[in-house]
């Protein structure tokens, strides 16, 4: 005999677990996104989320065993706690890593950046902030790292703007060597800072080459401040969905730092703070990696793949699999195949809803945090509500272990026989 049951305590506890997992996930995203590869980042994000949701669901059933029965609490609670980490953090986390590797792969031409334009500050203040010429060494390191299918342009600016290297494809090593030689032999710092003219020059390089589109990225590095009409300067970048990543020296000019942050924020790029010039090489390397693959399962997809139906489908499929595995994890924890069926179906449905929400509502702004919170809440709540729709066997049903042995669980059989004996005694 099967019954439909609903544990409101589990629904509430699952929501709390989802909220805790969301907060921990946001900390992971903010502090580790530049230090870890995307596949590992997503593994940690969803692994710990599953752990908190599973732990709170287990706590709810321990307090009030409405779904799995009092016999489970008396005999199997200890084993359920032992299954918690392997079933949630490990299983869901590993699955999320693999799904992120799939989602992060480039299946389409132009799905990552093909063109990089470097705008490098050569104003007189760079003599103090970069006395050892680390800026151009960092730019040369990026050129060495770039793939042969990519194009690069280098523009220097102070009181005036100079095109040190027009947009060129790095088709072979000789081209790379030519660009590197120009970077290593450039003129020394002098003059003031004209950021707006540099932004215009970068735009013109891409426009002249017919590359004014999503497959291009602009990197702006400066240690100073100049007046910029952001509306005029950035509107062409926004219309072309061009991202500007900015790098600044925060201790030199607070106004300059704020300006660079505004430029990156309004164009969907990222701001990188540099305390010492020696850090520039590492920062430029991060920007290059970011430009080649700028997507993970819980953030807005940018670049040429932003409107890709393929990657939209992969995100929704990935979230569906993660939600289904989260439900299966609960079934393994409770060692109940009927509950596993209910939670897995509910988790898959929740994953579809969460995936659609992420795909349609993320926008690279502060509101993305709210969207991720809603997605985490959806996955936690919808999954636990499905016990009211998918019936489970009365008395907890057959366990996974006993089903694998092809017979009933001895302890549950004893409990059943004991109840039957009482009925006969009566």
C-alpha positions in Angstrom: 0.0 0.0 0.0 1.3 3.4 -0.9 0.5 6.8 0.6 1.1 10.4 -0.2 2.7 12.3 2.6 4.1 15.8 3.2 6.4 16.9 5.9 6.0 20.6 6.4 8.9 20.5 8.8 11.2 19.0 6.1 10.0 21.7 3.6 10.9 24.4 6.0 14.3 22.8 7.0 15.2 22.2 3.4 14.5 25.9 2.7 16.8 26.9 5.6 19.5 24.5 4.3 19.1 26.0 0.8 19.5 29.5 2.3 22.7 28.5 4.2 24.0 26.9 1.1 23.3 30.0 -0.9 25.2 32.2 1.5 28.2 29.8 1.5 28.0 29.6 -2.3 28.1 33.4 -2.6 31.2 33.5 -0.4 32.9 30.9 -2.6 32.0 32.9 -5.8 33.3 36.2 -4.4 36.5 35.0 -2.9 37.6 32.0 -5.1 36.3 32.8 -8.5 39.6 34.3 -9.6 41.7 31.7 -7.9 40.0 28.4 -8.9 39.1 27.0 -12.3 35.4 27.1 -13.0 34.8 23.3 -12.8 36.3 23.2 -9.3 34.4 26.3 -8.3 31.0 24.8 -9.4 31.9 21.5 -7.7 32.4 23.3 -4.4 29.3 25.5 -4.9 26.8 22.7 -5.5 28.6 20.2 -3.2 28.3 22.3 -0.1 24.7 23.4 -1.2 23.6 19.7 -1.4 25.3 19.1 2.0 23.4 21.8 3.8 20.1 20.9 2.2 20.5 17.2 2.9 21.7 17.8 6.4 18.6 19.9 7.2 16.3 17.4 5.6 17.8 14.7 7.7 17.5 16.8 10.8 13.8 17.4 10.1 13.1 13.7 9.7 15.1 13.0 12.9 12.9 15.4 14.8 9.6 14.2 13.3 10.0 11.0 11.1 6.8 11.5 9.2 8.1 10.2 5.8 10.3 7.3 6.8 8.7 6.1 9.9 9.7 5.7 13.6 11.4 2.4 12.9 13.9 4.1 10.6 14.7 6.6 13.3 15.3 3.9 15.9 17.4 1.6 13.7 19.0 3.5 10.8 19.5 7.1 11.9 23.2 6.6 12.6 23.8 5.1 9.2 21.9 8.0 7.5 24.3 10.5 9.1 27.2 8.5 7.8 25.7 8.6 4.3 25.2 12.4 4.4 28.6 13.6 3.1 29.2 10.9 0.4 25.7 11.2 -1.0 25.6 15.0 -1.1 28.9 16.8 -1.1 30.8 14.1 -2.9 28.2 12.8 -5.4 26.6 16.1 -6.3 29.9 18.0 -6.2 31.6 15.6 -8.6 28.6 15.7 -10.9 28.6 19.5 -10.9 32.3 19.5 -11.8 31.7 17.3 -14.8 28.6 19.3 -15.9 30.6 22.6 -15.6 33.4 21.1 -17.7 30.8 20.3 -20.4 29.1 23.8 -20.1 32.5 25.5 -20.2 33.7 23.7 -23.3 33.6 25.6 -26.6 31.3 23.8 -29.0 30.7 26.9 -31.2 33.1 29.0 -33.2 33.3 32.4 -31.6 32.0 31.2 -28.2 35.0 32.8 -26.5 37.0 36.0 -27.1 38.9 36.2 -30.5 40.2 39.8 -30.1 41.9 41.5 -27.2 42.7 45.3 -27.2 45.1 46.4 -24.6 44.9 50.1 -23.5 48.0 50.8 -21.5 48.7 53.9 -19.4 52.1 55.5 -20.1 51.6 58.8 -18.2 54.3 60.3 -16.1 52.8 58.9 -12.8 53.7 55.4 -14.0 57.4 56.2 -13.1 56.4 55.9 -9.5 53.8 53.2 -9.6 55.7 51.0 -12.1 59.4 51.8 -12.0 60.5 48.4 -13.3 58.2 48.5 -16.3 56.1 45.5 -15.1 53.1 46.7 -17.1 54.7 46.0 -20.5 56.3 42.8 -19.3 52.8 41.6 -18.2 51.4 42.5 -21.7 54.2 40.6 -23.3 53.4 37.6 -21.1 49.8 37.7 -22.3 50.9 37.7 -26.0 53.1 34.7 -25.4 50.1 32.9 -23.9 47.6 33.7 -26.6 46.4 31.1 -29.1 47.2 31.4 -32.8 43.6 32.0 -33.7 43.4 35.3 -31.7 44.1 38.9 -32.6 45.6 41.6 -30.5 46.0 45.4 -30.6 48.1 47.5 -28.2 47.3 51.2 -27.6 49.3 53.4 -25.3 48.0 56.7 -23.9 49.1 59.7 -21.9 48.4 63.2 -23.2 47.9 61.6 -26.6 47.0 58.1 -27.9 49.4 56.0 -29.9 48.6 52.7 -31.6 51.7 50.7 -30.7 50.3 47.6 -32.5 47.3 47.6 -34.8 45.0 44.6 -34.6 46.9 41.6 -35.9 46.3 37.8 -35.8 49.0 35.9 -33.9 49.2 33.3 -36.6 52.7 32.2 -35.9 55.7 32.7 -33.6 57.2 35.4 -35.8 54.2 37.6 -35.4 54.2 37.1 -31.7 57.9 38.0 -31.5 57.2 41.2 -33.4 54.5 42.3 -31.0 56.6 41.4 -28.0 59.5 43.4 -29.3 57.3 46.5 -29.7 56.2 46.0 -26.1 59.7 45.6 -24.8 61.0 48.6 -26.7 58.3 51.2 -26.1 59.0 54.8 -25.1 59.1 55.6 -21.4 56.3 57.3 -19.4 55.5 61.0 -19.8 52.7 63.4 -19.8 49.2 63.2 -18.4 46.2 60.8 -18.7 43.5 60.8 -21.4 41.4 57.7 -20.8 38.4 58.7 -23.0 40.6 59.1 -26.0 42.1 55.7 -25.4 38.6 54.1 -25.2 37.8 55.7 -28.5 41.0 54.5 -30.1 40.3 50.9 -29.0 36.8 51.1 -30.5 38.2 52.4 -33.8 40.7 49.5 -34.0 37.9 46.9 -33.7 35.6 48.9 -36.0 38.2 49.2 -38.7 38.9 45.5 -38.7 35.2 44.6 -38.7 35.5 43.0 -35.3 33.1 45.2 -33.3 31.1 42.4 -31.7 30.9 40.0 -28.8 34.1 38.1 -29.7 36.2 41.1 -28.6 37.5 42.2 -25.2 39.1 45.5 -24.1 41.6 45.7 -21.2 42.3 49.1 -19.7 45.1 49.7 -17.2 45.7 53.1 -15.6 47.0 54.5 -12.3 45.4 57.9 -12.7 42.2 59.9 -13.3 40.9 61.9 -16.2 37.5 63.3 -17.0 35.4 60.9 -19.0 31.9 61.4 -20.4 30.9 57.8 -19.5 27.6 58.1 -21.4 29.3 59.0 -24.7 32.4 56.9 -24.3 30.7 53.7 -23.2 27.5 53.7 -25.2 29.1 52.1 -28.3 30.6 49.4 -26.1 27.2 48.6 -24.6 25.5 48.5 -28.0 28.2 46.1 -29.3 28.2 44.1 -26.0 31.9 44.7 -25.7 33.3 44.1 -22.2 36.0 46.3 -20.7 38.1 44.8 -18.0 39.9 47.4 -16.0 43.1 47.3 -13.9 43.9 50.0 -11.4 46.3 51.0 -8.6 44.0 51.7 -5.7 46.5 53.4 -3.5 47.4 56.0 -6.0 44.2 57.8 -6.9 40.8 57.0 -5.3 38.9 58.9 -8.1 40.8 57.0 -10.7 39.9 53.7 -9.0 36.2 54.7 -8.9 36.3 55.6 -12.6 37.8 52.3 -13.6 35.2 50.4 -11.5 32.4 52.3 -13.2 33.8 51.6 -16.6 34.0 47.8 -16.0 30.7 47.6 -14.2 28.7 49.5 -16.9 30.1 47.3 -19.7 29.8 44.0 -18.0 33.6 43.6 -17.3 35.5 43.1 -14.1 37.7 45.5 -12.1 41.0 44.2 -10.8 42.9 46.0 -8.1 46.7 46.0 -8.0 48.7 46.9 -4.9 52.1 46.4 -6.5 53.2 46.5 -10.1 54.7 43.0 -9.8 51.1 41.6 -9.6 50.2 42.8 -13.1 51.4 39.7 -14.9 49.2 37.5 -12.8 46.2 39.9 -13.2 46.6 40.0 -17.0 46.8 36.2 -17.0 43.5 36.0 -15.1 41.9 38.4 -17.6 43.1 36.3 -20.5 41.6 33.1 -19.0 38.4 35.0 -18.2 38.1 36.2 -21.8 38.6 32.7 -23.2 35.9 31.2 -21.0 33.5 33.5 -19.2 30.7 31.2 -18.2 29.6 29.1 -15.3 26.3 27.4 -14.3 25.2 30.1 -11.9 26.5 33.4 -13.5 25.5 35.3 -16.6 26.9 34.0 -19.8 28.8 36.7 -21.6 30.8 37.0 -24.9 29.8 35.5 -28.2 27.9 32.6 -26.5 25.6 35.0 -24.5 22.6 34.3 -26.7 23.5 30.7 -27.7 20.6 28.3 -27.6 23.1 25.4 -27.2 24.6 26.8 -24.0 21.1 27.8 -22.7 20.1 24.2 -23.1 23.3 22.9 -21.4 22.7 25.2 -18.4 19.1 23.9 -17.9 20.1 20.3 -18.5 22.9 20.7 -16.0 20.7 22.2 -13.3 18.1 19.4 -14.0 20.8 16.7 -13.4 22.0 18.4 -10.3 18.5 18.7 -8.9 17.7 15.1 -9.7 20.9 13.9 -8.0 20.2 16.0 -5.0 16.8 14.2 -4.7 18.5 10.8 -5.2 21.0 11.8 -2.5 18.1 12.2 0.0 16.8 8.7 -1.0 20.2 7.2 -0.3 20.5 9.0 3.0 17.1 7.7 4.1 17.8 4.3 2.4 14.3 4.3 1.0 13.7 3.7 -2.7 10.2 5.1 -2.7 11.3 8.4 -1.2 14.3 8.3 -3.6 11.8 8.2 -6.5 9.7 11.1 -5.1 12.7 13.3 -4.3 14.5 12.5 -7.6 11.5 13.5 -9.7 10.9 16.6 -7.5 14.6 17.5 -7.7 14.6 17.2 -11.5 11.5 19.4 -11.8 13.1 21.9 -9.4 16.3 21.8 -11.4 14.4 22.7 -14.6 12.7 25.6 -12.9 16.0 26.9 -11.4 17.8 26.5 -14.7 15.2 28.4 -16.6 15.3 31.2 -13.9 19.1 31.5 -14.1 19.0 31.4 -17.9 16.4 34.2 -18.3 17.0 36.5 -15.4 20.8 36.8 -14.9 22.2 40.1 -16.0 25.7 40.7 -14.5 24.4 43.1 -11.9 23.7 43.1 -8.2 20.3 41.5 -8.9 22.1 38.3 -9.9 22.5 37.5 -6.2 18.7 37.6 -5.7 18.3 35.4 -8.8 20.7 32.8 -7.3 18.9 33.0 -4.0 15.6 32.3 -5.7 17.1 29.4 -7.7 18.5 27.8 -4.5 15.2 28.2 -2.7 13.3 26.7 -5.6 15.5 23.6 -5.7 15.2 23.0 -2.0 11.4 23.5 -1.6 10.0 22.0 -4.8 12.0 18.8 -4.3 10.6 18.2 -0.8 7.0 19.1 -1.8 6.9 16.2 -4.3 6.3 13.6 -1.5 2.7 15.0 -1.6 2.4 14.0 -5.3 4.5 10.8 -5.7 3.2 8.1 -3.3 5.5 6.2 -1.1 5.0 2.8 0.6 3.5 2.9 4.0 5.9 2.1 6.8 8.9 3.4 4.9 9.0 0.9 2.0 11.8 -1.3 0.9 15.4 -0.1 1.4 18.1 0.1 -1.2 20.2 -2.5 0.6 17.4 -5.0 1.0 16.3 -4.6 -2.6 19.9 -5.3 -3.8 19.8 -8.5 -1.7 16.4 -9.4 -3.3 14.5 -9.6 0.0 13.0 -7.5 2.7 15.1 -5.7 5.2 15.3 -8.1 8.3 14.9 -5.4 10.8 11.8 -4.0 9.1 10.5 -7.5 8.6 10.9 -8.1 12.3 9.1 -4.8 13.1 6.3 -5.8 10.7 6.0 -9.2 12.2 6.0 -7.8 15.7 3.1 -5.5 14.7 1.3 -8.4 13.1 1.8 -10.5 16.2 0.2 -7.8 18.3 -2.8 -7.8 16.0 -3.2 -11.6 16.4 -2.8 -11.3 20.1 -5.6 -8.9 20.2 
